[in-house]
């Protein structure tokens, strides 16, 4: 797996806010949605013979230990710019799972994050995106969700970078699967 060149994925100020928020919440903020949503993408992992999974925006990292225990055939990698030790730019993986992450991206850096994700997804990916304000306030007092848009907006954006399928939208979230264009 080739390491992608670093892009501007998060400002240094926002990275500090994310780290401070994780400290304030005793590292209990985030990290469980990739497990909760597993039934929505588990069959894809099997059908595409996935070997490597990247948990993009892993937060406190509940997904990797869960997979190691219950589905040890997969090699899981973690990336989260707000967690020291998990903030090194990741390598591409067969499958990228990204749950409750994209709405936390700084709007002015969203294009770089999308290009980064495009280079990381080798076979497929699953995205779960909240479409409402967060309950959590960050350490700087701002809402944790930096981009609050409806599901159609998110799907339209992702279609610029990926083939998008299995779209489910509701009032509070959208879920979909992506594949590299032309795959």
Buried (B, 14 or more C-beta within 10 A) or exposed (E): EEEBEEBEBBEEEBBBBBBBBBEBBEBEBBBBBBBEBBEBBEEBBEEBEBBBBBBBBBBBBBBBEBBEEEEEEBBBBBBBBBBEEBBEBBBBBBBBBBBBBBBBBBEEBBBBBBBBBBBBBBBBBBBBBBBEEBEBEBBEEEBBBBBEBBBEBBBEBBEEBBBBEEBEBEEEBBBBBBBBEEE
